Amino acid sequence: MGSPNRTIPMTHYPRVDRFESATIVLPVMNETASLEETVRIILRDVGDRTKEILIVVCGRTTPEAMATVDRLSQSLGGLVRVHSQTLPFLGGAMREAFDLARGSHVVMMASDLETDPNTLKPSSPAPSSSRPPSRPLPAGAPAAGSRVIRRSSYCVIGYFNASFLCCTASTYPI
């Protein structure tokens, strides 16, 4: 796995049959105020369902953006994880983030507010029971047409609803 063009076997990801928590992935290049606003909205609306906010940076991330990332990391403690990507481009950042995610589900968003974090707001309380993956996600999952990524044994990259980059063959319909 030393090659930057390595293939990650899809069996690497555990099968998840219920929503437990989300890893929110935010790639950062030059975002500052918009990154802070994205994190503020995430914490306000789904902070209790968020396992971690995984901020992915690279060699081209600006010093101003890194200062913002450092401030968020310091103020939010263990909720924010910062990862310096090694694979190239946004696709590489997402592959690495998927490997590092600790939540049962992954939400990939832009940190420049292009993907509206307000759409993550759940419509009802957090789920308490397990549901089969072929059925709708229980109450408490992100609503309003947004999609979450279920970490599964089979993943395909594609766009859904033009809002979130989703990577799964069995995304919960919402």
N, C-alpha and C positions, 0 to 999 in steps of 0.2 A: 504494500500500500504506500510505498514511498513516492510513486509517480504522481504528478499533479493531475493526470488524466485517469486516475484510478476509477474503477467501477465499484460502487458500493452495493453488495448484494441486498436485495429488498427483504430478505428474511432477517436481516439485521434489526429491523424495527419490530417491537413487540405488538401483538394483536391487542387491541383495546376495545372492550365491549360497552364501556360506559364513560361518560364524562366525569373526570375527577378534578382536573385543573388544566390551565392553558399556559403554554410558553408563548409569549408574544415576541416575535422576531422583528427587530428594527435595524435594517442596514443603514449605516451613516457615512456620508461623504463630506457634506458641507452644511448640514442642517444644524441650527442652533435654537432659535426661538420656536420653530415648528416642532423640533424634537421635544423640547420641554412641554409644549402644549399637547402633543400626542401622548406623552407619558402622564400628564395631569389628567387628561380625559380617561385614559385607560384605568388609572387608579380610582378615579371618581366612580366610573361605571361598572368596572369588572375587577377591581382590586382584590375582592374577596375570592375570586375564581382564578386569579393569576398566580401560578407557581413561580414564574420568573419573567423578567423582561430581559431578553437576550439581545444585546446591542452588538452588531457586527461591524467592525471597523477594518480599514485596510491601509496600505502605505500611502494612498492618496487622500485619506481623510484629513481635512484641514486642521490646523492647530486650534482654531476657534471652535470647531465641532468637537475636537478631543477635549477641550476645556469644559464644554457643556456635558459631555459624556462623563468626565471625571466628577463634576459637581453632582450629577444625578446618582452616580455610583456611591459617592460619599454620603449623600443625604438619604438615600433609600437602602443603604446597606446591602444585605444579601439578596434582596429582591431583584437587583440589577446585576447581571453578569455581562462582562465585556469580553469579546473574543476578537482577536486579530486574525483575519482570514489568511489562508495560504493559497487556496485555489483561486484562479482568476475570475474576475467579473462577478456580476450579481448571481449568476447561476452557481458559481463556486461558493459564494457566501451562503446561499440557501442550503446547498448540500451539507456544508459544515455545520450550519445552525441546526439542521434536522438531526444530525448525529449527536449534537450536544444537548438538545432539548430534553428537559426533565418532566414536563407536563404530559398528561395523557393526550392532549391535543395541541396543535401548533397553529398559531395565527400569524401569518406573514403580512406585514404592513409596511408602507412607505413611511419614513420618518419626516417627510415634508408636507404632511397632511393631504397628500394626493389620495390616499385611502382614508376615508373619514372614520376616525376612531369612535365617533358617536354611534356608528352602526353596530358596535359591539355590545351596546347596552342590552342586558337581558330583559325579557318580557315578564319573567316570574322568578321565584326563588330558586336557589341552587338545587340540582337534582339530588335525590337521596336513594334511588334504586337503580339497579342495572337494567338496561334494555338491550335487546339484540341489535347488532350493527345495521341490520336491514330496515329498522324502524326509525322514525324521527327521533332526534335527540330529545331527551327529556327536558322539561321546563328548566329554565335557568341558563340555557345555552344562548349564545349571541343570536339576536333576532334580526328582523327587518331585511331579510334577504341576504345577509352576510353568510359566509361559509367558514367553517372551521376545518382544519385538517385532522383527520383521525390517523394517528400513527398506526400504520397497517403493515401487513407483510407484502403488500404490492402497491407500488406508487407510480403514478404517471403525472408529469407536470402539465398543467393546463390552466386556462383562465376561466373563472366563473364569475358572473355578475359584474365583470369589469372592475371589481373593487378589491378582491383578495386573490392572491396567487395561491392556488390550492394544489396539493400534491397527494392525491389519493384516488384509488379506483373505487373506494367505498365511503365517500364523504357523506356524513349524515345530512339528509335533506332538512332544510329549515324553512 
